[in-house]
Amino acid sequence: MFLRVIDGGLSNGEARAEHPLSKNDVQAEAMRRIKASGYDRYHARYLVTGELIPKRLQYLKIQIAWVADTLAGLDPIPADYADDKYWPA
């Protein structure tokens, strides 16, 4: 039985050699991190009830956006842009 790796399913950079990293890749990682922080839930609550988003989440979103803009502006974008060493916790 032979298995085939689906394009885009590679995480070791093999697929990245064919497709250079773009700003969209970095922005997608930023959005993933913002979503994982729970920001979207607090934002929806704010829209419905007017209850403010916790400051720590507001600052985290700002920090993630800053890192995404900085990484997207690099030429070339580091292959390990999704590594936790670049992003705030």
Secondary structure, DSSP 4 states (H G I P E B T S, - for coil): ----PPTT---SSHHHHHS---HHHHHHHHHHHHHHHTHHHHHHHHHHH-PPPPHHHHHHHHHHHHHHHHHHHSSSPPTTTTSTTTS--
